[in-house]
Amino acid sequence: MSTNILLLKLGGLMHFGILIASALAPAALNWRENLAPLPKLLRQMFWVYGAFIVLTIVGFGTLTLFQAERLAAGDSLGRSFCALVALFWAARLGVQFFVFDAKPWLTRPLYRWGYHGLTAVFVALVAIYGRAALGVG
């Protein structure tokens, strides 16, 4: 198995690890209480947007796990998909560093570890998919 295939399969699995953190976020951030003052439509939109992000991450992970060989083959479709995933996670990193202020929520060591762990996973995903998109390997 080539290095790119192995890295892509690892990247596919990382997507499902991110989903574990996503499932814990509503309770950790007390969404029920914090979103309650919003109008119903805004609360619904918040949940719907979250669901679409989850479906996107599931799609990225599933396609990668089942098509890692094709993604690593270097054809234009595989490289384009990998570029899309790399850009998605690079944009998420930009939000992490320049938009979100998570400090008030990082009140427990587990939350700090999780936050920094997710940041490391996002960086790894940009590197893995960026490598495949550029045809390195």
Beta strands, then each sheet from edge to edge (+ up, - down):
end
